[in-house]
Amino acid sequence: MFLPESIPEFAEGVAQRIRNNAYRSLFPAGDRLQRITVSVGAASYPQDGPSADDVVTAAEARMYRDKDLRRQKATAGTSGAP
């Protein structure tokens, strides 16, 4: 998503609202309803690069970092037992 002329804090707020709304929603998965999580990465021009490619690359890197952090939180505290 592109948010022209917005400050990074605004983009982070939008990202958090997207995450929260997605998680609160239930989606059909076969014969049951399932929650989903969303990973979001935000980047700003020109702070994160002089070109559109640089900004998109920075946002993508942050999205994957967000995804990894969420995965770690989801597995933290599990015993590994079935």
C-alpha positions as CSV (number, residue, x, y, z in Angstrom):
1,M,0.0,0.0,0.0
2,F,1.3,3.5,-0.8
3,L,0.5,6.4,1.5
4,P,1.9,9.4,-0.3
5,E,3.1,12.4,1.8
6,S,2.5,10.6,5.1
7,I,4.9,10.4,8.0
8,P,6.3,7.1,9.1
9,E,4.3,7.1,12.4
10,F,1.1,7.4,10.4
11,A,2.1,4.5,8.2
12,E,2.9,2.4,11.3
13,G,-0.5,3.2,12.7
14,V,-2.2,2.1,9.5
15,A,-0.2,-1.1,9.5
16,Q,-1.2,-1.8,13.0
17,R,-4.9,-1.3,12.3
18,I,-4.6,-3.6,9.3
19,R,-3.0,-6.3,11.5
20,N,-5.6,-5.9,14.2
21,N,-8.6,-5.9,11.9
22,A,-7.3,-9.0,10.0
23,Y,-6.7,-10.9,13.2
24,R,-10.2,-10.0,14.6
25,S,-11.8,-11.3,11.5
26,L,-12.7,-14.9,10.9
27,F,-12.2,-16.5,7.5
28,P,-13.7,-19.7,6.2
29,A,-11.2,-22.6,6.0
30,G,-12.9,-25.7,4.9
31,D,-15.6,-26.6,7.5
32,R,-14.3,-24.1,10.2
33,L,-13.4,-20.5,10.7
34,Q,-9.8,-19.4,11.0
35,R,-8.0,-16.3,12.2
36,I,-5.1,-15.0,10.1
37,T,-2.2,-12.8,10.8
38,V,-0.8,-10.1,8.5
39,S,2.8,-9.0,8.2
40,V,3.4,-5.4,7.1
41,G,6.5,-3.5,6.2
42,A,6.6,0.3,6.0
43,A,9.3,2.5,4.3
44,S,9.5,6.2,3.5
45,Y,10.9,8.2,0.7
46,P,13.6,9.6,0.7
47,Q,14.6,8.3,4.2
48,D,14.8,4.7,3.0
49,G,16.2,5.3,-0.4
50,P,16.4,7.6,-3.4
51,S,14.4,5.5,-5.8
52,A,11.0,3.6,-5.7
53,D,12.9,0.3,-5.9
54,D,15.0,1.2,-2.8
55,V,11.9,2.1,-0.8
56,V,10.0,-1.0,-1.9
57,T,13.1,-3.1,-1.0
58,A,13.2,-1.5,2.5
59,A,9.5,-2.1,3.0
60,E,9.8,-5.7,1.9
61,A,12.7,-6.3,4.3
62,R,10.7,-4.9,7.2
63,M,7.7,-7.1,6.2
64,Y,9.9,-10.2,6.4
65,R,11.3,-9.1,9.7
66,D,7.8,-8.5,11.0
67,K,6.8,-12.0,9.8
68,D,9.8,-13.6,11.5
69,L,9.1,-11.8,14.8
70,R,5.4,-12.9,14.7
71,R,6.5,-16.5,13.9
72,Q,8.9,-16.4,16.9
73,K,6.1,-15.1,19.2
74,A,3.8,-17.8,18.0
75,T,6.2,-20.5,18.8
76,A,7.6,-19.1,22.0
77,G,6.5,-21.1,25.0
78,T,5.5,-24.2,23.2
79,S,6.8,-27.4,24.6
80,G,7.2,-29.2,21.3
81,A,4.9,-32.0,22.7
82,P,2.0,-33.0,20.4
